[in-house]
Amino acid sequence: MEKEVDDLRTALELLKSIPGQLIETDIEVDPHAELSGVYRHIGAGGTVMRPTKEGPAMVFNNLKGFNNSRVAIGLLASRKRVGMLLNADPKRLGYHLMNSVNNPLPPILIENQSAKCQEVVHYADEPGFDIRKLVPAPTNTEEDAGPYITMGMCYASDPENGDSDITIHRLCLQSKDEITMFFTPGARHLGVFREKAEALGKPLPISISIGVDPAIEIAACFEPPTTPIGFNELQIAGALRQKPVELTKCLTINEKCIANAEYVIEGELLPNLRVREDQNTNTGKAMPEFPGYTGEAKEVPVIKVKAVTHRVNPIMQSCIGPSEEHVSMAGIPTEASVIQMIERAMPGRLLNVYAPPCGGGKYVVIIQFRKNLPSDEGRQRQAALLAFSAFSELKHVFLVDEDVDLFDMSDVMWAMTTRFQGNEDAILIPGVRCHPLDPSSSPAFSSSIRDAGISCKAIFDCTVPYDQKQNFIRAKFMDIDEEKWTEYIK
């Protein structure tokens, strides 16, 4: 019988029951850089500097400087493992998420006494309170601005109409009761909520839930237009589990949090206050981000912490910024968004979409498209344009035929080598807003770029023209009885 997953602990139990998917260690590890340095070699993958690889999730049971605290990392750092955790085919995860977007199931509120996240409570006005000693947030590198919460589910509400939303942001522990919060300009609903509250001169109540059901972590990464403002992504997580996400009221602020989280931080985003992320280190750097480079320290808003609550013997959850874990969290919702947009416009031609590790889940997608009729020629490029509309942060779209394995970048590059001519099949769209964390999207990189975050988007059409299909048939091999050779075919 399939184990039911509804929080971090049941997710770890499921992985522990599957050979090769989870390892634990009791060796003491320093959360300052060493923990991430170790996991880089175990299973980080993604755009992390080589050597790295895709591997099992890992739990560190012995953290230097912390008693009775553990850190889990890499739960989503494998597409195959995401499939296990969501009970879905890894190659159809984009469709699986799209179906959940189309069939949302709203969260429900439970009483505080039933909320596991509030088994232990620490109030910020108590003597000795220090979030840096309560929450074992690692640093990714020795240059990081400070300890970062990388898997915090940030939950807040629109001060005008009460609509709520959940997103993931980089959160740096700055002092005993202050956390900085980075917002990508114009890309998150919580940014709109913060701006509205600031215009009113009011703080914005916010909860940060850490260590939750992986379905919530995936759902929290959807963006407009797939989930417009007012759409609470917890509805997607509910649909994925066919069971509503349970929330409970925070103890010190007028907001809700995820009831079975391992940790919850309660606080307020303060209006009209900005500090530099690296105010304690002066490195000029924040932390490694999904493109594979370390982000520049920014002037960012401040959360004043009111309380920390947690389960008994809590498990901190973290990820390496450029790892395969980010690819899964950002990339699979990207795929779902692109699939939904293309299917609405031209049903029946799209076969699949993949956001590969090289794009960090945001910058690149591979679209597998089938041309059924002569009149379908050119529609593949329309599909690429629709992808840019579905997810504004996309930079490159590769188009491939039905005989190409879009999950194998070597096969995609083979298609580009044998079915692509640069002067004919590269479609360039300059001067379009993309994402500010791409270091090449800068006026310093190219005089053609007017502002940081503007890119030349590109379509690489690696499909065979419909009237040339007969000249591009791959060598056919015998179909064998795989059961006969199952000992060798793995």
SVG drawing of the C-alpha trace seen along z (x, -y; Angstrom):
<svg xmlns="http://www.w3.org/2000/svg" viewBox="-12 -55 46 69">
<polyline fill="none" stroke="black" stroke-width="0.4" points="0.0,0.0 1.3,-3.5 2.3,-5.5 0.2,-8.6 2.2,-11.8 0.8,-14.9 3.8,-16.6 7.6,-16.5 7.9,-13.5 5.6,-11.2 7.5,-12.3 10.8,-11.2 9.2,-7.9 8.1,-7.2 11.6,-7.9 13.2,-5.8 11.1,-2.9 12.5,-3.2 16.1,-2.0 18.5,-4.7 16.2,-7.7 17.3,-8.8 20.4,-8.7 21.0,-9.9 24.2,-10.8 25.1,-11.3 28.5,-12.8 28.7,-16.4 28.3,-19.0 28.6,-22.7 25.5,-24.4 27.8,-27.3 28.8,-26.2 29.9,-22.6 26.4,-21.1 25.8,-22.4 29.3,-21.6 28.7,-18.0 25.4,-17.7 26.9,-19.3 28.7,-16.0 25.8,-13.7 22.9,-15.0 22.7,-18.7 22.8,-18.6 21.1,-21.5 23.4,-24.4 25.7,-23.8 29.4,-24.0 30.8,-20.6 31.5,-18.1 28.0,-17.5 25.3,-15.0 21.7,-14.0 21.4,-11.7 19.4,-10.8 17.8,-13.2 19.8,-13.6 19.1,-14.2 21.9,-15.5 21.2,-14.5 24.1,-16.2 24.3,-20.0 27.2,-21.9 25.9,-24.5 22.3,-23.1 20.9,-20.4 18.0,-18.1 17.8,-19.7 18.1,-18.1 18.3,-19.4 16.7,-17.6 17.9,-18.6 17.3,-17.5 13.8,-16.0 12.8,-17.4 16.3,-17.3 15.2,-14.5 12.3,-14.5 11.9,-10.8 11.7,-11.5 9.1,-14.3 7.0,-11.7 7.2,-9.4 6.2,-12.1 3.3,-13.2 2.4,-9.6 2.7,-10.6 4.6,-9.7 7.8,-11.8 7.5,-12.5 3.9,-13.7 4.3,-15.9 3.5,-19.1 0.1,-17.6 -0.4,-16.4 0.0,-19.9 -2.0,-21.5 -4.9,-19.2 -4.6,-20.4 -4.6,-24.0 -7.8,-23.4 -9.4,-21.6 -8.4,-23.6 -9.3,-22.5 -9.3,-25.4 -7.4,-25.1 -9.3,-24.7 -8.7,-26.2 -8.2,-23.9 -8.0,-24.8 -4.7,-25.8 -4.7,-22.9 -4.7,-20.5 -1.9,-22.2 1.4,-20.3 3.4,-23.3 2.6,-24.9 3.7,-22.1 6.5,-24.4 6.3,-28.2 9.0,-30.9 7.8,-34.5 10.2,-37.2 9.7,-39.3 11.0,-36.5 14.5,-36.8 17.1,-35.1 15.0,-34.8 17.2,-34.6 16.0,-33.2 19.5,-32.4 19.7,-29.8 16.2,-28.5 16.2,-27.9 19.2,-26.1 19.3,-27.8 22.4,-26.8 24.5,-29.0 25.1,-27.7 28.7,-29.1 31.2,-30.8 30.4,-34.1 26.7,-34.2 25.3,-37.3 24.2,-35.1 22.1,-32.0 19.3,-31.7 15.9,-30.1 15.6,-28.7 12.4,-26.6 10.2,-29.0 6.5,-29.1 5.7,-32.8 2.0,-33.4 0.3,-36.8 -2.9,-38.5 -4.0,-41.5 -4.7,-44.3 -7.5,-45.6 -9.6,-42.5 -8.1,-39.7 -7.0,-37.5 -4.2,-35.2 -1.2,-33.7 1.9,-31.7 5.3,-32.0 9.0,-31.2 11.5,-34.0 15.1,-34.2 15.1,-35.1 18.3,-36.0 18.5,-35.9 19.9,-39.3 19.6,-39.6 17.8,-37.9 14.4,-39.1 14.9,-40.4 14.9,-38.7 15.3,-40.3 13.1,-39.3 14.1,-39.6 11.4,-40.3 11.9,-39.8 10.5,-43.0 6.9,-42.6 7.0,-38.8 5.2,-37.8 1.8,-38.4 3.2,-39.0 5.2,-41.9 1.8,-43.5 0.5,-42.9 3.6,-44.5 3.3,-47.5 -0.3,-48.0 0.4,-47.8 3.4,-50.1 1.2,-52.7 -1.1,-52.6 1.9,-53.0 1.1,-49.7 3.2,-46.5 2.1,-43.4 1.6,-40.3 3.4,-37.3 4.0,-33.7 6.9,-31.5 6.2,-27.8 9.2,-25.5 9.3,-21.8 5.9,-21.0 4.3,-18.6 6.3,-18.7 3.0,-19.2 2.9,-22.7 6.5,-23.5 5.7,-22.7 2.4,-24.5 3.9,-27.7 6.1,-28.2 3.3,-28.9 3.2,-32.5 0.8,-34.7 -0.9,-34.4 -1.5,-30.7 -2.3,-31.7 -3.5,-35.4 -3.5,-37.6 -6.2,-36.5 -5.5,-32.8 -4.2,-31.0 -1.7,-28.3 -2.5,-26.2 -5.6,-25.2 -3.2,-23.4 -1.6,-21.5 -5.0,-20.5 -5.9,-19.2 -2.6,-17.3 -3.5,-15.4 -7.2,-15.3 -7.3,-16.7 -7.4,-20.3 -4.3,-21.8 -4.8,-22.5 -4.0,-26.0 -4.2,-27.4 -4.2,-30.9 -0.9,-32.4 -0.5,-33.2 0.9,-36.8 -0.2,-38.2 -3.5,-38.3 -2.5,-35.6 -2.5,-31.9 0.2,-29.3 0.5,-25.7 -0.7,-23.6 1.7,-20.6 4.8,-22.6 8.0,-21.7 8.7,-25.4 6.6,-28.6 8.0,-32.1 5.5,-34.8 6.3,-38.4 5.5,-41.6 7.0,-43.2 7.8,-46.7 6.9,-49.6 9.5,-52.0 12.5,-50.2 15.3,-48.7 18.6,-47.2 21.4,-45.6 21.4,-41.8 25.1,-41.6 25.0,-44.2 26.7,-41.6 29.3,-40.2 30.0,-43.0 30.8,-40.4 28.6,-42.2 26.9,-38.9 23.6,-37.3 23.5,-33.6 23.8,-31.3 20.7,-31.6 19.2,-29.3 21.2,-30.5 24.4,-29.2 25.8,-32.5 25.8,-34.2 23.2,-36.9 24.3,-40.5 23.3,-41.7 20.4,-44.1 18.6,-46.7 15.6,-44.7 12.6,-44.9 12.7,-43.7 10.5,-41.2 10.2,-41.9 9.8,-38.5 7.1,-38.1 7.4,-34.4 8.8,-31.0 6.7,-27.9 7.7,-24.3 7.0,-20.7 8.8,-18.6 12.2,-17.7 11.7,-19.7 13.3,-19.1 14.7,-22.1 14.4,-21.8 16.8,-23.6 18.0,-23.5 21.0,-24.6 20.0,-27.7 21.2,-26.5 20.4,-22.8 18.1,-20.3 15.7,-21.0 15.0,-24.5 14.6,-23.0 11.8,-20.8 10.1,-23.4 10.2,-26.1 10.4,-24.0 7.4,-21.7 5.0,-24.6 6.6,-26.3 5.8,-23.2 2.2,-23.1 1.8,-26.8 3.1,-26.4 1.1,-23.2 -2.1,-25.0 -1.5,-28.0 -0.7,-25.9 -3.5,-23.4 -6.0,-26.2 -4.8,-27.8 -4.1,-24.7 -5.3,-21.4 -3.9,-18.1 -0.5,-19.0 1.5,-19.4 3.1,-16.2 5.0,-17.4 7.1,-20.3 10.2,-20.0 12.1,-22.7 15.6,-21.3 18.3,-21.9 20.3,-24.1 17.7,-26.8 17.2,-26.4 13.5,-25.7 12.8,-29.2 14.9,-30.2 14.6,-27.3 11.8,-24.9 11.8,-22.2 8.5,-21.8 7.8,-18.5 5.3,-19.3 3.7,-17.1 2.8,-18.4 -0.2,-16.3 -1.0,-18.3 0.8,-20.5 -1.1,-23.4 0.6,-22.7 3.9,-24.0 4.6,-27.2 2.3,-26.4 5.2,-25.1 6.6,-28.6 3.3,-30.0 3.5,-27.5 6.8,-28.9 5.4,-32.4 2.6,-31.2 5.2,-29.7 6.7,-33.2 3.2,-34.5 2.6,-31.7 5.8,-32.3 7.4,-35.7 10.8,-34.7 11.5,-32.3 14.5,-33.2 15.0,-30.3 12.5,-27.8 13.7,-24.7 11.2,-23.0 11.6,-19.3 9.7,-16.6 7.9,-13.6 10.9,-11.2 13.2,-13.3 13.4,-12.5 12.9,-16.0 14.2,-14.8 17.6,-13.9 19.6,-17.1 21.9,-15.1 19.0,-14.1 17.8,-17.7 21.3,-18.8 21.3,-16.1 18.1,-17.5 19.6,-21.0 22.7,-19.7 20.8,-17.8 17.5,-19.7 18.5,-23.3 20.1,-26.0 21.0,-29.2 20.1,-31.6 16.7,-30.0 15.6,-28.5 16.7,-30.9 14.0,-33.5 15.2,-36.4 13.0,-38.7 15.2,-41.4 14.4,-43.9 11.9,-41.8 11.7,-41.8 13.0,-38.5 14.6,-38.0 17.1,-40.2 19.2,-37.3 20.6,-36.5 24.0,-38.3 24.0,-38.6 20.7,-40.6 22.6,-43.8 23.6,-46.9 27.2,-46.2 27.0,-42.9 25.6,-44.4 24.9,-47.9 21.6,-46.6 20.2,-46.0 18.4,-49.0 17.9,-47.9 18.9,-45.1 16.5,-42.1 15.9,-42.8 16.9,-40.0 16.9,-38.9 14.5,-35.9 15.1,-33.2 13.3,-30.3 15.4,-27.5 13.2,-25.6 14.8,-22.1 11.7,-20.5 11.7,-19.0 9.7,-20.9 6.5,-19.0 7.2,-18.4 10.7,-17.1 9.7,-14.4 10.5,-11.5 14.2,-12.6 14.6,-12.7 13.6,-9.2 15.8,-7.9 17.4,-4.5 14.9,-1.9 16.0,0.9 14.3,4.2 11.6,4.1 12.6,6.8 10.9,8.7 12.0,6.6 10.9,9.1 13.3,11.7 16.2,9.3 15.0,7.5 18.1,8.6 20.2,6.5 17.8,3.7 17.6,1.4"/>
</svg>
